[in-house]
Every structure is written in structure tokens, then in C-alpha cells.
Amino acid sequence: MPRTVRFGTLLVLLAFVFAGSAAAQNTSGAIAGTITDTQGGVLPGVTLTVTNSDTGVARSATTEADGRYRFAGLQPGRYELKAELQGFGTVDVKDIVLTIGLEYPKDIRMGVQTLQESVTVTGEAPVVETTRTEVGAVVTQEQISVLPVQDRSVVNLTLLVPATGQDTARVKRPNASVGAAIGTASTNFLVDGVPNVTAKTAEPRSDIPQAGVREFAVHTSQQPAQYGWRPGGTVSIVTKSGTNTFSGEAFEFFRNQAMNRLDKFAQAGVDAGTSEKPKYSRNQWGGALGGPIIKNKLHFFGTYERTDEHAYFTVSALPQFYSAFNGTYRGGFTQNLEMFRFDYQVTPNQNLMFRYLNEHTLFFCNGCGGAASNFAAGDEFIPRYTSAGTHTWVINSHMVNEVNWQWARQTDTTRMSKDYTPANCDTIQSLLGGQTKGCTRYTFPSGFQWGYAECQAPCLQNPGTTTPFKDIYEALSISMGNHNYKVGGAYSNYKTHEDAAPNPLGTWTFSVDQYFNPNDPNFDVRKLTGARQFQMTWPVVFRDIPDHLYTGYAQDEWKVTRQLTLNLGLRLDYQTMAWDEWVTMDRYPRPLPLVDFASRGGKPLWQPRVGFAWDVKGDGKSVARGGFGTAYQVFFNGNQGNELVALLQNNINITNPSYPDPFGGRDPITFVSTAPPNVGIMANDLKNAPTTTGSVGFSQQLMADTAINVDGVVQHTANLPLTYNINQPITPTGPRPLPDWGQITITKTIGNYDYKAFLVRLEKRLSHHYQYQVAYTLSKQDTDFGWTDAYVHAQDVGPSSSDRRHQLVMSSGIQLPADVIAGVIFSYRTPTPFTASTGIDLNNDGSTNDMVPGTHRGMGNRDNAALVAAVNAYRATRGLAPITEAQIDQNTLNRVDVRVTKGFTFGGRKIELVGQVFNLLGTDNLGGIGSSQIGSAIAPNFGQIPSAQPRQQGEIAVRYVW
């Protein structure tokens, strides 16, 4: 048996013997305290009963000899607590509200029984948690239901918390980064304690319908040992369950062009008379229903949403060259989203939960717009489903065991646009042993792109990229005196099946913008000039990319004194299969250079975590906290693809080719038979990237419902995977180090990322009919993540592309007279940097992303004067006119969103009329999710952002609630 398999099996067996991965502890809470008499003496033997006010589920326990009690493994919700002891008056505690991960402290004082049989106390959740060592916050149901939420995507409300952003997100997936924004993979997304991430990019795999979300927690840093595999933070969502009362809602949210103001580029086309105001509409409708099947025993909850967005995108390419494509086009998407959940209380101490989530989304021309034409991308279809369950067993008053499992599947398929594919490109061609439909792709320095292709059978036999997800977690929590132990383990199996689609029609990249219009009968595509790169691949190759993850950990929350809590943890992770250690050279027609599959494999990843929380005065109002720890990042299965198809798929990359015939009169097959092959490989010493985090913070209660939280966070991540050409000539005109090979693009784990942040969160919880929160982040993110030269790296060090120095988010909700509720969110974020590239291959490494001499990564919008001087010096060598600093755009975000709800109550039913406006003040916010800044220094529009968010978006809705 291979060493990696033996070790992984042993780790899982040990973890399950000693109780596994308290994944369910990600979502549950606890109620704990001490019961005394009126003189302060502890009372053993007190019978306590905790009851969920909504579901009727109840549990009982008895105080220990020291008067302590603890109810663990309680799901978020409203609870009632009753304390009874013969000879003493009964104490009832009402309205205890548990949120994700909250340990609700409730000491009870019992008096001798008199004529008054019982005392009723109202619970008040603490605004400062005296035992919490990590940095984070909970987004509550009150915030979800009151604040404006664009597209009903609750992940957007993650941005209410400091140290969050969306600069690494993509259009097709609602996403947010937490903490250090190292690409799309920096954040861990959990739903009901199990992962909700994709295998290749670690973005959220499925949307969660807003009607089905109870609340969610955001952990920005210094996470306990139960969390891992991501260098940033965690977003943990808890879905709704049914209650003892039948309840539900039906809703319709609607927008159209009359409620919108166009973005600046679309409006410019309307003003110039070159386009009409597009007909836009968005219908998002659905409903939810929950209730009892058997009261106090079996409950259900289900929700369904349908979205039809007849949206548009604007192409705003350089008009002097590409005006034929400029204008506004139909885009948008359709989505079906449904979720069902069942909760069954098997016995007073055992509970089963099952959840099913199904989503089908179709995006039209996903990636079109801005500088890209309407024939630069295709339609994308993403069906996915998830089945998940939990078994919770309260073994006794000290021990709670939970088992979580998940089976999920996702497919991602892109096909040619049904609306914008030219007729001459919509025919099947037989090329290089395969069937292809489409046209050659052309790209230019200003960002303009035209051309798209897709392979036909056998590609259509495989539905794009498909990944099944299998997860199993087992968890045990043990409470003993001053210690709350957690021990755990987990196993995950993600195996991606996909086709490496060919590009037999090729892609041309040019060093000069020029007139381009294949629809013009006088245009001759063969007369284009300045070709700087030609790329082509064939045939289609199917590949499987396996990935196995093993986890074990132990954690102790130790109450050293009444005022001091230590959180001590040790986590062990282990990853196999992702390193291609299962591959042999028999797979390839000839041995790959520098590759030794047998020497590869994962290593045990030990991760200590230490945190403290100090209740400074012992009154629960002033808490200092801090911590230090290590977490390792999973090596994602998007890295192995090139190596698995090396030499099996021909890969042509010609720098400065002859045009229009890059092969010099030969056919492609003859050319590749005589040219040194280009291959992609991975290094033999790959590692999981470790992130080391240190933090200190302080929380101060200002009033009974208001607190301020201040934290400082420092993170360093090493060994990030980056890819570059290791066979680059040492000098631009010299030979390659391995002359029998062309480009050898290698993935090595040698990248670095540094994150420093100062976080402030002022929170007033809902009371007296209003709530508010202020979140401020001052941060700095630097990296060398992505090399542009194999031998010179100084230019690659600089600010990360997601480095926004200042971020301010203020939100508030208020209950007004006449059943009117208003919510508002103000967001301000300073601009991100960008990098100036040469647009041509200066170092002969086969890539055109070389940096302009005299610049470094992320110099744009950080030192524009020096950047423009270096760019103009470079442009002069190319015979190009200088540009001015004034033409450089900034993607500062300045936005106000509002929501107003008016309710009309009829008995036990209610109709709500909702009005929302996003970007109320009509600010021109350039860029947005999935956008980019023109970084090619040879482009006339260098430094500009060719896309913008709408100046205003209005929405009206009606909800019927019962």
C-alpha cells in the first residue's frame, strides 16, 4: 500500500476513534453558568430544562457539585431555560437568543420558596463575549431582513464586517473574500457545518436562497483549530428549520429600465444616438413554507426562487477602431434555486437533520462587455446539487457527538452564444482530427477581443467540468470543569472530470490597435499588422483530477480563572493525490523533463493555535484578546491540468509570428513535429502554503446594547503556487537551457503574500426599534504571487491587485411608525492598484505580460506620476505618443443603498410592500466584479476602466407573509 494511502487511512481512523471534526460546532451554541442561592452558595442537583421556543425541542440536565451546568450543541434560535430545586422558587429565563458559536453565559440565583412560586427573568445576550479569542462577527436575521440586499444574495452582507471585499470575485458566483484576499481561494464557505466551495477555485459552490438563511458568522482571523484549509477567513451559514407553527411567504422582486439609470458608458451611447436605452427587466419570485409534521418532533422547511434577468452589457471599445461592435446588448441570466430541510428529534437527546439544495443557472454571454465584444465569450450553464445531513447525540451532560456528511455535484459547461455568434462562425468544421465550431480569436492591446470557438463531439460527450464532492465529519465536544474540549477529524474526496478543450482555430494577439470588422466587405483580416503572439492547441483530451483531504485536531477552551480564557489547539491536515503522485511516465509518449512522480506526495501539516481572552475588570464589559497560529492552504485541483495533458495535447505558442501564416507554409501537424514541444509541469517539491497569523484586540461595552471592537492583524503566507516558464533563455537572444524543449511552464510553491490590517467595528444591537453598525478597515496587502520573469523578480513584488487601503461600511435599520422599516448601507472603498505591462515579449519567455522597465507590481494608483514617466519612456521606444496622468482611472467605490418596507397586517397575515434603490446618489463607480483596468502600456487607453456599475438601480417588491 502506498505511503500516502497508509498515512491518510491511519489519520482518519485515529480521528474517528477519538471523535472527529467538530464541524457541527461551527454552527451550534451553548448555554452555561452557575446556580447559587441568595447568599452566594453553589447549588448542586438543580434540574434545568432548556426548550427551543420555536420547535418545542427540550433537554434536561442537573447542576454539578460546584453548581455549574452547560447545554452544548444547541442550534441557533430562541430558547427558554427553567431551573427547579425542591425548597427553592422556580426560575424561568425567557428570550435567550443563541447565535452561531455563541456561548451564552447565564448565572442564576435561586431564593427559598415563598408564596411566589416562580421568578421570570428576561435573557440579554452579552454585547461583548468574554471567552472569544478569534476576530469576527455574526450577521443576524434582523440585518438580513431589514437591510438592502442586491439580488437577494446574502453573501453580499459579508461586506458589513471589517476585512472583507469582493475584488477577487467573478460575475458568475456571489463571493466575498475574508481577511487576506489571495485570489478566489482565500475564504472558507460553510453551510450547516459542511463546505460549500468549488474544487478548482474554492468559490462558493451554490447560492443559498435568502428565504432559507437564518444567519451567518464571519471569522476574519485567528480561527480555532476546527477551521482550516484556507489562509483567509470563514463564512459559516446556518439555514432555517421548520417550527411548531406553519408559516411561510410568497414574494416577487421586480426591476425594469424605468427604475434604472444607465452606467456612464451605456448612457454615452444613448446620448450620442448610437444606441437606444436597453429594455431591462428582472423578475425574482418564489416562496417558502415551514412547519411541523409532528409537533415537537419532526419539522420541515422548503423554499424556491426563480430569477429571470433580461439584462444588458455595454461594449465600449476604442471607437476609432471598433465602433462597429460598440453598443448595448442583451445579456443576463436565468436561475432556479430550491432548498428543503427536515429536522427529526429522534429522542430528547438525538436529532437528525437532512438538507437538499438544487440550483441551475444559465448565463448569457458571460464575459462580454467593457472592451470585449459580444463575440468574445459564450453562454455558461452551471447545474449543481447538494445533499447533506447531521446526526447530533447528547451522550450526557458533558458530551455531545455530531456526525456531518455531504454528497454534492457540480457541472460547468460553456457553449457558443446563441445570440451573437456570426453566421459564418456557426458551422461545424473538421480540423486536426476533430469537429469544431467558431472563428479564430483576435485580441488587441486596448482589451478588445473578438472570436470564440467550441469543440464538438467528442467534447459534447463530456459536460464540461464535473466534480462530485464527498465529505464526512464526526465531532465530539467534552465539558469537564474549567475545560471545554473538542477533538476531531474529517475526510473529503473531490475528483474533477473534465475535457481539456482544444483551440484548433487559434488565437492571435497584436501589439497595435487597428481597424477590425469582419462584417465589413472591404475589411481584409489578412492585412492586420503587429502580430506578436499566436497560440493553438489540439486535440481534446479528457482528464481526471483527484484530491483527497484528511483532517484531525484537538482543542481546549480553558477557563484559567474567572477572567482569563485560553484557547489551545493543534490541527493536523494531510492532502494526497493532488500532487500527481499517482501518475506514471507510461501516460506520455516520452518522459517529461524535470518530473519525478514517485518523489511527490503530501506531508503532515501540524498547525498550533493559541489564543487568549481576558475580561479585564471581571464585569464582562472590557475584554482584551489575542492569538497566534498557523493554517495551511489546500493545493487546489486547478493546478494539475497542464501536466496531465502534456504531450497528449499539442500546444503551440509562437512569439512574433509571421502573419497571417504562423507556420511558414507548413501545416500545424508538420510544424509541431519539427518544433520543440511546449509542456506544462509541476515541481517535485510542491508544498501546501502555510499562513502564520498574529492578532491583538480589545472590546469595550459602551452601553447595554452597544460595543466597540478594535483589532490588529498580521499575516504572512509562503509557498503559494505560481506558474512561469522555467525554460526561458537567460538572455532574450540566447538559447533555451533545455534546447530540446520549447516553453516549460512549471508550477512551483514559492509565492509570498503579506497582509496587515487595523479593524474597527462599532455595533449597536437591535433595541429601541433601531440598530446600526460601523466597520472600518485600514489594510496593506503585498505579494510576489505571479512571476513575469524566471530570472528577475524585483519587479514582481508590490501591492496585491485587491489592496484597498481604506474601507468604510456603515449600515443601519430602524422601525418607524405605521409599520414602516427602513434600512441603509453606505460603502466607501479606496481604489485598487494595477500593473503596467509591455504588451510584447521582451525577455523571450513566450509571454507578453512583461512589466514596463522602471515599474513594479501594483504601481498604478499608488504612484501614478512615476508610473506615467516610466510608461512614456517605454512608449517612446515604440514610437507611440505620450499619455497623461489624467487619463488613469480609479475604481473608488462610493455607494449608498436603501430599502423601505411598509407592512399591512390582516389578522395573522401580512403584506409587505418593499422599495429598494442601489447606488441612490447616482455615483459613477467604475469597474465592478469581474472587471479590469487596461494595463497594456502600448494601448491608447492605458490606465482606463472600460466598464462601470449602473448609476442607479431601483427595485420594488411585494411579500405575503403568514
N, C-alpha and C positions, 0 to 999 in steps of 0.2 A: 504494500500500500504506500503511495507517495507520502513524503514527509508532510506536505501541506494538508493533505486529507486527514492524516492521523492527528495532527495538531488541532485542526478545526473540529474534528469529531470529539476529541478529548475536551476542548474548551466548552462545547455545547453540553456535553454530558455533565461536566462539573457545574456549569451554570444552572442546569436544571435540577441537579441533586441539591444544591444549596439555595435553590429558588431563583428565578431569573429576573429579567429586566424590568423592573417596576414600571413598565410602560404605562400601565393604568394609573400609576402615581402621577403621571404627567397631568391628569385631569381631575383627580379626586381631591377632596379636602378633609379636614378633621375638626372635631370639637374636643377641647381638652381643658382641664382645670383642676382645682382643688376645692373640696367642700369642707367647710368649717362651721362650728357653732358660733353663737354671738360673742363668745369670749375668745375666739380665735383658735380653739382646739379643733384638730382634724377629726373628721367623722368617717370611720370605715363602715362598710356594709350598707351604704346608701344605694338604693335601687334607682337607676337612671334609665329613662326611656327617651330615645330621640326618634322623632317622627317627621318624615318628609311631608310638609303641609300640602303639597300638590298631588302626590301619588299615594299617600297613606301608608307607605312602607315604614315599618318601625323596627328598632333594635333596642335591646336592653343590655345593661352592664351594671356592675357593682363596684363601688369605690374600694381601693386597696387599703391596706393598713395605715398608709400615710394620707388617706383622704383623696388620693388622686384618681382621676378617671380619664379615659380617652376613647373617643369614637373615631376610628380611621376608615378610609375607603368610602367616604360619603361623596356622592356625586353633587356637583354644583346645584344649588336650589335653596328654597326656603324651608327652614326646619323649626320644630318646637322641641323643647327639652323639659322633661319633668323629673324632679328629684323627690324621692319619698323615703322616709325612715320613721319607724314607729316611735311615737312620742314627740315627733317634730312636725311642724307645719309643712305641708307640701309646697314646693316652689315650682312654678311654671314660668319658663322663659320663652317668650314669643318672638317671632320675626327674626330669627337668626338667618342671615343670608350668607351662604357659602359661595365663594367664587373659586376659580381654578387654583388649586395648590394652596389655598388659604388654610392655615391652622387657626381656628377661631378660639381665642382664649376666653374662657368663661368660668371664673371662680364664683361659687355660690355660698352664701351664708344662710344657714337654717336656724330658725328660732324654735323654742319649745312650743308645742301645740297649745293653742288657746281656742277661744270661741271662733277666731278667724282660721278656718281650716286650711287655706292656701294663700300664697302670695304670688302675684303675677308680675313678672319683670319683662321689659322690652329689651331685646338684644340690640346692641350697637356694634357694628363691625369697626375695628380699630383703623384709623387712617394711617397709622404707622405700624408696620409689622416688626415686632421686636426680635424675631428669630430669623428673618430672611437675610441671606448673605448675598444673593445674586441681584443683578440690576435688571429691572423690568417693570411691567405694569399689566393690568387687565383692562381690556375694552369690554364694557358691560352691555347688557341688553338695553339699558336706558340710552346709552350712546348710539347703539346700532339702530334703534327705532326712532330717535329724535333727530340725529344729525343727517345732513345731506350725503347720500351715498351714490356716486355716479355708477350707473349700470347695475345697481343693486349688488355690487361686488364688495363684500365686507372686508376683503384683504386690503382694499384701499384705506380702511380705517386704521391699519397698522401705522400709517404715517402720523397718527396723533401722538405717537410715542417718540421720544428722542432717539437719535442714532438710527433712523430708518430712511429709506429712499426708494426710488424706482428707476434709477439711471442704468441699471443692468437688466431691466425687464424688456420683454419683447411683446409686440402687439397681441399675439395670439394667446397669451396666457396672463391672467391677472397675477401680478407678482409684486413683491417688495423685498428689498434687502434689509437685513437687520445687522447692525454692527459693521464690521469691515466688509465692504461691498466687493468681494473678489469674484467678479463675474456673476452668472446666474446661480452658481452652485454654493453660495456662501451661507444660505439660510436653510434651516431645517423646518419643514412644514409637517405638522401632525394633525390628524383628525381623530378624535376619540382615542388618542394614545398610540395610533399606528401611523407610519409615514405616508405622506401624500405628495411624493416627489417623482419626477421622471428619472429614468436611469442614465440618460446621456447628458442632460443639462441640469438636473436637480431643480427644475422649476416646479411650481405646484402642478400636480398631475391632473386634478379635477377641480372645477369650481364647486363651491358649496352654496346651495341656494340660501339667500338671505333669510327666508322664512324658516329655514331649518337650523339656523345658528343661534345657540343660546348666548355664548360669549366666547372670547378667546384671550389667551395670555401671550404676551410678547416678552421674551427673555433676551435682553440685548447683550449681556456678557456675564462672565463669572457663573456659568451654569453648573448645577450639581452634577455628580458623576453619572446620573442616569441619562444625561444628554450627550450626544457625540456625533461624529462623522461630518460635522460642518464647522468651519472656522468662525462663522459669524454668530448668529443667534438662532432663536427658535420661535415659531408662531404655532401655538397649540390651540386648536379649535375644539369646542365641545358642541355637539349637535343637540337639538331639542328632543325630549321624550314626551310621550303622552302622559296625561294626568287622570285623576278621577272624574274630571269634568269634560264633557265633549266640547271642544272649541275648535275654531278654525278661522280662515279668512279666504277671501277671493279678491283679486286685485288686477288692475290694469294701469300700467305706466305708459304714457304716450308723449312723443315729441314729433314735431314736423318743422318744415322750413320757416313757417311763420313765427316760430318761437326762437329761432336761431339767428345769430349774426355770424356771417361767414368769417373765416380766418383772413388775414391780410392778403394772401396770395389769391385765394378764390375771389375775394371782393375786387382785387385789382383787375381780374379778367372780366368781371361784370361791368366795372366802371369803364373799361376800355372797349366794351362792346364785343369782345371776342368770345364770350360765353354767357350763358344765362344762369340765373340763380338756380342751383340744382333742386330737384324735388326730393326732399329728405323726409323720411318718416321712421319712427321706431316704435314698435309695439312690444311691450313686455308684460305678459299676462300669465296668470296662474292662480294657484290656491294652495291651502294647507288644511289638514284635518288631523286632529288627535283626540284621544280619549281612552276610556277603559274598555277592555274586552272582559276582564274580571276585575272588579274594583279591589284596590289594594294589592293586586296580584299580577295582572297582565295588562300592559298598556301598549298602544300603538301611536305612531306619528308618521305622516306622509306629506310630501309637498311636491308640486310640479310647477315648472316655469317654462314658458316658450318665448323666445325672443326672435323677432324679425326686424332687422335693422337695414332699411334701404338707405345706406349711407353713400358717401361720395369721397373721392380723393382728388387732389389737385396736383397736376403736373406743372411745375414751374421751372423748367429748364431754361438755359440761356436762349432768349427769343431770337437772337440774330442767327442761330444755327438750328434750333429745334422747335421753332414756333408751330410747326405742323402737329406736334404732339401736345403742346401746352393746352390746358383746359381742365375742366372738371368732369369726372367720370363716376359712374355708378360703381360702388364697392359694397362694403358692409358684410353682414354675416347672418346666419340663422343658427339657433341653438335650442335643443331640447334638453332639459335638466330635471331629473326626478330623484327623489330620495325617500326611502322608507326605513323606519326603525321600530323594533319591537323590544320591550323590556319585560322580563318574566321573573317575578320573585318566587323562586322555587320553594324556598323555606325562609324563615326570618333571617337566616344567615347566609343564604346562597342566592345569587342573582345571575341571570343570563341576559345578554344584550346582543341583538343582531341588527346590522345596518346594511342596506343595499343602496348604492349610488350609481346612476346611469347618466351618461352625458354624450350627446352627439352635436358637434359643431362643424359648420361649413363656412370657411372664409372665402370671400370673392376677391381675387387679385391681391392676395396677401403679400405685401412688399412693394406694391406700386405706389407712385406718388412722390412728391418732392422733385428731385432731379431725375428720378426713374420714370420711364414711360409706362403706358398702360399695357405694354407687351414685354415687361421685364420680370414678371412673376406669374405664378399660376394660382388656381383655386386649391385650397387646402382643406381636407376633410379629416377630423380627429374624433373618432368614436372611442369611448373608454367606459369601463365599469369597474365597480369595486364591491366586493362582499367582505364584511368584517364582523367580528364578534368578540365578546368579552364574557368570561366567567369570573365572578367575584365570590370568594368564600371567606366569611369571617370565621376563622377557626376557633378563636376565643377572644377575650377582651384585649389580648396582647398581640394577636397575629391576624393579618389579613393577606390572603393569597389571591392573585389575579392572573388569569391567562388571557392574552390577546392574540388574535390571529387575523390574517388578511390574505385574500386572493383577489388580485386585480389584473386588468389587462388594458393596454392602450395601443392604438394603431394611429399612425400619422402618414397620410398619403397626399401627395401634391400632383395635380393634373393641370394640363393647359387650360387657360382661361376660356370659358365658354362664350364670353362676350367680346374679347379683344384680340383673339388670335386671327391674324390676316388669312385670307382665303388660301393664298399660295403657301402658307405655313401649316395648313390644316390637312395635309395629305401625308400618307404613310410612304416613307422611303426605305428601300433596302440598302443598308450601309454597313460595311465591315461585319457581315455575318449576322446582323440584327435588323430589327424593324424600328424605325424612328419617325416621329412626327415633330415638326417645328422648323425653326430657322436658326442660322448662325447668330451668335450673340456678339454685340458690339458695345464697348464701353469707352468713355471719354473722360478727360481729366476733371471736368466740371461736375462729374457724377452722373451724367446722362447715360442710360442703359437702354438697349433695345435688343430683343431676341430671347427666345425661350424654346426649349425642346424637352420632349419626354420620350423614353424608350417604350416600345410596345412589347408584345409577347417576346420573350418570356417574362418581362418585367411585370406585366399585369397579373401573372400568376402569383406574385407575392405582393401583398398590400402595403407597399412602402416599408415603414419601420414598425415592427410589432414587438412589444415587450410584455410578458407575463410577470407579475410581481407576487412573490410568496413570502410572507412574514409570519413568524411565530414568536411570541413573547410570553414569559412566565415570570410572575413577580411575587415577592414576599416582603411584607413590612412587619417588623417586630418592635414593640414598645416595651422597654424594660427600665423602669426607674427614670433616670435622667437621660436615657439614650433612646433614640428612635432610629432603628437600623433599617437599611434597605440593602438587599442583595439581589443580583440579577444577571440575566443573560438573554441573548436573542440570536436568532438565525434568520437571514434574509437571502433569497435566491432570485436574482434578476438576470434573465437571459434574453438578450435582444436578438431578434431575427430581422434581417433587412437585406435589401439589394443595394450594392454599390452601383448606382445608376451611371451609365456611360454618358459621354458628351461627344458623340461622333461627328457632330456638325461644327464643333469648335467654338472658341471664344477669342475674339480679337480685342486687344487693348491698345489705345492710341495715346500719343504724347501731346496731341494738339486737338482742341475743339474745332469742329468744322461742320459745314452744312451736311445734314443727314436726313434723308426722307425717301425710303424705298417706295413710297406711293407716288412719287413724282416721276412721270415718264422720262423726264430729262435728267434724272439723277442716275449716275453710274457708280455703284458701290465699289467697283474695281479701281476707281480713281482716288479713293481716300489716301491720305498721306500720314506719315508719322507713326506707323505701326511699331509698337515697342514690345509686344508680347503676344504669343499665340499659344493656346492651350487646347488639348484634346485628350479624351480618354475613351477606351472601349476594350472589351465588350462588357455587358452587365455581369457582375459577379455576386453571388449570394454568400452571405457570411453570418455566422452566429457569434455573438459576443457574450460569454457567460460572466457572471460576477456573483461571488458568494461572500457574505459578511457574517462574522461571528462576534459576539459581544458578551462580556461579563463584567460585573462591577460590584463593589461593596461601598456602602456609605453609612456614616453615622452622624446624626444631628444630636450633638451632645450639649445638654444644658449644664454647663460647668457650674454656674451659680445662677441665682435668680435673675441676674442682669446680663450674664455673658453666655452666648451660644456659639459653639464651634461646629462647623460643617466639614467633616473629614471624609474624603472619598478617594477611591482608587478604581480606575476603569482600565479594562483590557480589551482592545479591539484587534481583530485579525481579518485580513482580506485575502482571498485566493481567487484564482482563475483570471483576474483582471490583468495580470502581468503577461498573459500569453504563455505561461509556463507549460500549458497543456499542448502547445503546438510543437510539431517536429518539422525538420527541414524536408521531409518527404512531401510536404504540401506544395513545394515550389519546384519549378523546373531547374533551378540552380540555387546553390546556397546564397542566402542573403549576406551582405557584408556586415561585419562587426556584431553579428547576432549570435547569442548562445542561449537558446531557450532553456536548456537544462539548468543553467545557473540562476534562473529567476525564481521569484516567489515572494510572498508576503512575509513580514516579520511581526512578532508580537509587539503590540503598541501599548506600553504602560503609560498611564496618564494620571498623575496625582492631582488632586484638587483640595485646596484648603481655603476655608472662608470663616469669617467671624462676624457676629452681630453683638453690639454692646449697648444695652439700654443704659445710657449714661447716668441718668438720675433715678432710675428704677421706677419711673412713673409711666413708662410706655409712650412718652412724648418726644424724646430725643434719642435717636439711635445712630451710632456710628457703625460702619460696616466696611469690609474689605475682603480681598481674597487674591489667590494666585493659583493658576492651574494651567494644564496643557490639554489640548484636544487635537486629534488627528483628522485630516480630511480624507474622505473616501477618494480613491482613484477611479474616476468615472469611466464608464464603458463607451465614451465617445472618443477616447484616445487611441484605441487599438485598430480602428478601421483601416487605415492606410497600410499597416503592416500585414493585415490579414489578406489584402488583395494585391500585395506587392508581387510584381512579375506575372500575376494572373490577369491583371488589367493593365493594358498599355497606357502609359502616362506620358504625354508629350508636353513639354514646356520649353518653348523657343523664345529667347530674348533677342530683340532687334531682328525679327524675321523679315524675309523678303515678302512683299505684298503684291498681289493677292495670293501668291502661291508660296506657302511657307516651306514646302518640301523640295523646292528647286527642281521641279519637273518630275519628281518621283511620286509614287502613290504612298499613302500612310503606312501600309504594311511593309513596303520596301524600306521606307525611312527608318522605322523602328527596328528593323532587322540589322541595320548598319550603325545606328546611333547608340551610344552608351545609355542603358536604361535608367530612368528615374524611379526611385523607390522611396517609400516611407517606412521607417523602422522605429522601434523603441529601444531605449538604452537598457542594458542588462542589470543596472543597479538602481532601478526605479524605487522610489520611496513614497510612502504616504506623507503628505505635508503636515508638519506639526505647527500648531498655533499656541503660543505662550501668551497668557493674558494676566495682567495685574490691574486691580482696581481698588479705589477707596471711595467712600461716600458717606453722606450724612443726611438723615431725615429729621425734620422738625415739625411737630404738630403746631399749627398756628391757631386753629380753633377746633372745635369738636368735629367738624366736617372738612377741615382744610389742612393740608400739609405741603411742605416744600421738600423736594428731594434733589440733592446735588451729588454728582458722581464724576470721578475722573477715571478714564480707561486707557490703558496702553496695551497694544497687541503687536506681536511680531510673528509673521508666518514665513517659514522657509520651505525649500524643496517643492515649490509649486511647479506643475508640469508646463513646460513651454517647448515649442517646436521651431527649429531653424535648420538651415542647410549646412550640414557638417562637412560637405564636400565642396565648399566654396573655394575658389582659387585664393591663395594667400595674397596675391596682387591681382587687380582686375584683369590684367592681360596674361597672367601666368597660367600654368596647367593646374588641373584639379589634383588634390592629394591622392585620390584613387582614380587614375585616368580611365579605368575600365568601366566606371560608373558615371552617370550624369549627376543630377541632384540626388543627394541622400538627405532627406528631411528626417531628422531624428527628434523624438520626444524625450526630453530629459527633465528630471525633477530638480531644478536648480534655481527657480524663480523665488523672489522675496517680495513681501508686502508688509508695510508698516502702517499702523493705524493709531492715532491719538485723538482722544475726544474728551470734551468737557460737557457734561449733560446736566440740564436743569429741567425739572418737572414740577410745576405748581398745580395742585389738584384740589378742587372743591367738589366733594361728592354731592349727589342729588339730595337736597334738603331745602325746605322753604321754597319749593317749586322751581329751583334752578340749580344748575351745575356748570362748571367750567374747568378748563384745563389749558395750561400754557406749557409748551415743550420747546426748549431751545437746545441746539447742538452747535458747538464750535469744534470742528474736526479738521484733521490733516491726514491725507492718505497718500503715501508714496510707494512706488513699486519699480521693479525692473522686469515685470511679468510680460514677456514677449520681446525677444531679441530681433533686431534688424540686421545685425552683422555678427558673423561667427567669431570674429577676432577682436572687435572693438565694442565695448559695452557701455562706455561712459555716457553716450547719448541716450541709452535706454533707461536711465534712472531719472525719475521725476514724478510729478503728481499723477495719481491714478485718473483715469477718464471719468470716474464717478466722484471725484474730490470736490464736493461743495463745502466751502469753509464755514458758511453760516446758514443755519436752517431754523426757521421760527414757524411754529404751528400753534394757533390759538383756536379753541373750539368752545362752544357754549350751547346749552339748551335751557329753555325757560318755558314754564307753564303760565300762560296768560289767561285772563278772564274769558268767559264764554267758550271754554273748552278749545282754546287755540294754543298750539305748541309751536315754538319757533326754535330752529337750530341753525348755527352758523359755523363755518370753518374758514379761517384765514391762513393762507400758506405763503411763506416767503423763503426762497432758496436762492443763494448766490450762484453764479454760473459755474459750469464745469470747464475744465481745461480741454484743449485739443492739441494735436501734434501735427507739425508741418512735414510732409513727405515730399520727396523729389519728383515723384511721378514717373521716374525712369530708373533703370537698374544701374547704379553707379559702381557697385562692387562685384558685379557679375555673379551674384548668388542665385539668379533666376527669379528674384522677387523685385517688385517695383515700389516697395514700401520703405526704401532707404530714407533716412532723415536728412533734412536740409543741413548742409555744413554750418556749424556755428549755433545749432539749436539742440534741444534735448526734448525728451518726452514731456508732454503736458505743458509746454511753454506758452501756448496760446491761451489768452485770457488770464495769464499770470504775469507776463512781461511782454506786452504787445509791442512796445517800442523796439526792444531788442529783437523780437521775432520778425517784425516787418523789415528791419535793417538787414537781417540775415537772408530773408526771403528775397528781397530786392537784389541783393548781391548775387544770389543764385539765379534769379530771373534774368539778370543782365548777361550772364554767361550763356543763356539760351536765346538771347536776342529778344526778350519779352519786356514790355513796358512795366514800370514800377507800379505797385499798388500802394494804397494809403491805409493808415491805421484805422481811418474812419469806416472802412468797408467791413471790418471784422465785427461779426455779430456776437451777441451774448445770449445765452439761454437762461437768463434770470427768470425765476418763476415768481409771479406776484398775482395771487388769485384769491377771490372771496366767493364761497359757495353758501347758499342759503336754502332753507327749507321751512315752509309754513304748513301746518296741518290744522284743519278745522274739523271738529268732531260733532256728530249729531247722534244722540243716544235714543234708542227706542226700546225700552224695557232692558232685556239682557243683550241687545244687539246694538251695533254701532256702525255708522257710515262715516268714513274719513275722507275729506277732500284734501288733496296734497298738491302743493305747488313748489317746485324747485327751480333754482337758477344757478348754473355753474358758470364761474367767472363773471360775477354780477357786474363788475365795473368795466368790463369790456377791454381788459388789458391785452396787448399783443404779447403772448407768451410763445416765443419761437421754439421750435423743436417739439419735444414730447417723446413719449415712449416709442422706441424703435427708430428714432431719428438720428441724424449725424450731421456734423459740421464738415464743410468741404476743406479737406486738409492738403490737397494736391497743390503744391506751390506753383505749378505751371498752368493752373486753371485761372481764367479771368475772374471767377467768383470765389477765389481763395478766401477762407475765413467766414464765408456766409452760410447761413442755415436756410435751406430752400423749403422749409415746411414750418407750419405754425398750428397751434391749437385754436379752436373756434373762439371768436371774441365773446360770444355768449351762447349758452345752451339752456333753453327753458324746457321744463317738463311738468306735465300735470298728471294727476293720478287719482283714482278712487279705490278705496279699500272697504270691503264689507266684512266686519269682524263680529263673530258671535262666540 
